[in-house]
Amino acid sequence: MRKSYYAAHVYMILGVISGLYYREFTKANDFEGDTQLALIHTHLLALGMLGFLIVLALDKLFQLSGTRLFTAFFWFYNAGIGITVSMMFVHGTETVLGSSVPEAVSMTAGLGHILLTVGLILLFVLLGKRLKEPAAAEAKEPASAQTPA
């Protein structure tokens, strides 16, 4: 569970820093158009901080961490966020500076989205397995043990 807490905390810090970077970098370059830099702040806070706070709560309820599926989810999801946000940073910075953005940036961002998707699929597979476990345990208990006294 600590991994989810620390991940949420790091994403909160990065989200706040990215908002500051966007504001100050565009101001320093007298930029007034649309840029990917404006989206990094919300991506880090929503996908990173809020996402891992939700995972933390689910972990508390369903004991997700400590499994191979959770470890795979954790690394795929973090890699996806890292690659996606890094490419947004490169794309946004190049836009503000007036440079052309190489096509490889968009292709790499697509890879980040694929990794995010794989991570989310792994999380849902793990959740599905955990949701089945309590129902199976309750079905094995005698009927008298299931009724409150």
C-alpha positions in Angstrom: 0.0 0.0 0.0 2.9 2.3 0.7 3.9 2.3 -3.0 0.5 3.7 -4.0 0.7 6.4 -1.3 4.2 7.4 -2.4 3.2 7.4 -6.0 0.2 9.6 -5.3 2.4 12.0 -3.3 5.0 12.2 -6.1 2.4 12.8 -8.7 0.9 15.6 -6.6 4.3 17.3 -6.3 5.0 16.9 -10.1 1.5 18.1 -10.9 2.0 21.3 -8.9 5.5 21.9 -10.4 4.2 21.3 -13.9 1.5 23.9 -13.5 4.1 26.4 -12.3 6.4 25.5 -15.3 3.5 26.0 -17.7 2.6 29.4 -16.3 6.2 30.7 -16.0 7.5 29.3 -19.2 4.7 30.6 -21.4 5.0 34.0 -19.6 8.8 34.2 -20.1 8.3 33.4 -23.8 5.3 35.7 -24.3 3.3 32.8 -25.6 -0.4 33.1 -25.9 -1.6 30.1 -27.8 -2.6 26.5 -27.1 0.1 24.1 -25.9 0.4 20.6 -24.4 2.0 22.2 -21.3 -1.5 23.3 -20.2 -2.6 19.7 -19.9 0.3 18.2 -18.0 -0.9 19.6 -14.7 -4.3 18.0 -14.9 -2.9 14.7 -16.3 -0.5 14.3 -13.4 -3.1 15.2 -10.8 -5.9 13.1 -12.3 -4.1 10.1 -13.6 -1.3 10.1 -11.1 -2.4 11.5 -7.7 -6.1 10.8 -7.8 -5.6 7.5 -9.6 -3.3 6.2 -7.0 -5.4 7.5 -4.1 -8.3 5.5 -5.6 -6.0 2.5 -5.9 -4.8 3.0 -2.3 -8.5 2.8 -1.1 -9.1 -0.3 -3.3 -6.0 -1.9 -1.9 -7.1 -1.3 1.6 -10.4 -3.0 0.8 -9.2 -5.8 -1.4 -5.6 -6.4 -0.5 -4.3 -5.8 -4.0 -0.6 -5.1 -3.4 1.9 -7.8 -2.9 0.6 -9.8 -5.9 2.3 -10.2 -9.3 -0.7 -8.6 -11.0 -0.5 -5.5 -8.8 3.3 -5.2 -9.4 2.7 -5.5 -13.1 -0.1 -2.9 -13.0 2.0 -0.5 -10.9 5.0 -0.5 -13.3 3.0 -0.5 -16.6 0.8 2.3 -15.3 3.7 4.4 -14.0 5.7 3.9 -17.2 2.6 4.9 -19.2 2.1 8.1 -17.3 5.8 8.9 -17.4 6.1 8.5 -21.2 2.9 10.2 -21.9 3.6 13.2 -19.7 7.2 13.4 -20.9 6.1 13.6 -24.5 3.5 16.2 -23.6 6.4 18.2 -22.0 8.5 17.9 -25.1 5.6 18.8 -27.5 4.5 21.7 -25.4 8.0 23.1 -24.9 8.7 22.9 -28.6 5.4 24.6 -29.4 6.1 27.5 -27.0 9.6 27.9 -28.5 8.2 27.9 -32.0 10.0 24.7 -33.1 8.5 22.0 -35.2 7.6 18.8 -33.2 9.0 15.6 -34.6 6.5 12.9 -35.5 8.4 10.5 -33.1 7.0 12.5 -30.2 3.4 11.6 -31.1 4.3 8.0 -31.7 6.1 7.8 -28.4 3.1 9.4 -26.7 1.0 6.7 -28.2 3.2 4.1 -26.7 2.7 5.8 -23.3 -1.1 5.5 -23.8 -0.8 1.8 -24.7 1.2 1.2 -21.5 -1.5 3.1 -19.5 -4.1 0.9 -21.0 -2.2 -2.3 -20.2 -1.8 -1.1 -16.6 -5.5 -0.4 -16.3 -6.4 -3.8 -17.8 -4.2 -5.5 -15.3 -5.8 -3.5 -12.4 -9.3 -4.6 -13.5 -8.2 -8.2 -13.9 -6.9 -8.1 -10.4 -10.0 -6.4 -9.0 -12.2 -9.0 -10.7 -10.2 -11.8 -9.1 -10.5 -10.2 -5.7 -14.2 -9.5 -6.0 -14.8 -13.2 -6.7 -12.8 -14.4 -3.7 -15.1 -13.2 -0.9 -18.2 -14.6 -2.6 -16.5 -18.0 -2.9 -15.6 -17.8 0.8 -19.2 -16.8 1.9 -20.7 -19.7 -0.2 -18.6 -22.2 1.7 -19.8 -21.0 5.1 -22.9 -22.8 6.6 -26.1 -20.8 6.5 -26.1 -20.4 10.3 -22.7 -18.7 10.2 -24.0 -16.1 7.7 -27.0 -14.8 9.8 -26.3 -12.2 12.5 -26.9 -13.2 16.1 
